[in-house]
């Protein structure tokens, strides 16, 4: 049996978790997590007994920032491929 050289479906199916809408939702949610982490850093810095736990909001800020940057790079690459020069 030979492989069909003319397949019925030619369009590449983009997974739902990699669509533009989901990427914008992820950026928005991670922005709120970033703000939450910044507020947590300021709150932990004000109380002396919480200063040893300041690593938790710092970790939130770093990880949410990395997710925002990586998703923005993904969207930028997608838009640059969509509109060639």
N, C-alpha and C positions, 0 to 999 in steps of 0.2 A: 504494500500500500504506500503510495507516494504522498508526500506532504503537499497540502494545498498551497499553491503559490499565490493564490488570490484570496486571502482570508476575508471573511465577512466584516469583521471589526478591525479597523485600521487605526483608530484613534487610541492613544495611550490613556488609560484610565488613571487619573490622579487619586490617590487614597484620600479619604475624607479628612484625615488628620494633617494633610499637607496642603489643603486648599487655602486660598487667600483669606477667606472669611475666618477660618480657624486661626490662621497666623495673626490676624489683627486682634482677634479675641484673646489669644495668648499674650500678645504684647500689652494689651489693656490690663489684663489680670496681673501680669508681672509688674506693671507699673504700680498698681495698688499694693502689691507685696513689697516693692521697693520703698514706697512711702511708709508702709507699716514698719519696715525694718529701720528706717531713718528715725521714726518716732520712738521705736524701741531703743535705739542707741542713745537718743537724748534722754529718755526716761531712765535707762540703766546708768547713764553717766551722772544723773542728778542724785540718785540714792547710793550712798556708800556701800550698803550691804548687797546691792545688785551689781556692783562693778565687776565682780568675778564671773558673772554670767553675760557679760557684754558680747561674748563671742557668738551667741545665738543670733542676735539681730544683725551683727556684722556678716555672718554666714548667709542670712536671708538676703541682705543687700547685694552681696557678691554673686550669689547664685541667680537671683532674679535679674541682675544686670547682665550676666552672661547669657541667660536665656533671651533677653531682649535683644542683645547684640547679635546673637546667632540667628534669631528669627528675622531680624532686619536685614542681615546679610543675605539670607535665603530669599527674601522678597526682592531685594535689590538685584540679585542675580537673575531672578525670574523676570523682572521687568526689563533688565538690560538685554536678555535673550529675546524678549517679545518685540522690542523695538530696535532692530539693528540699525547701525549708522550707515 
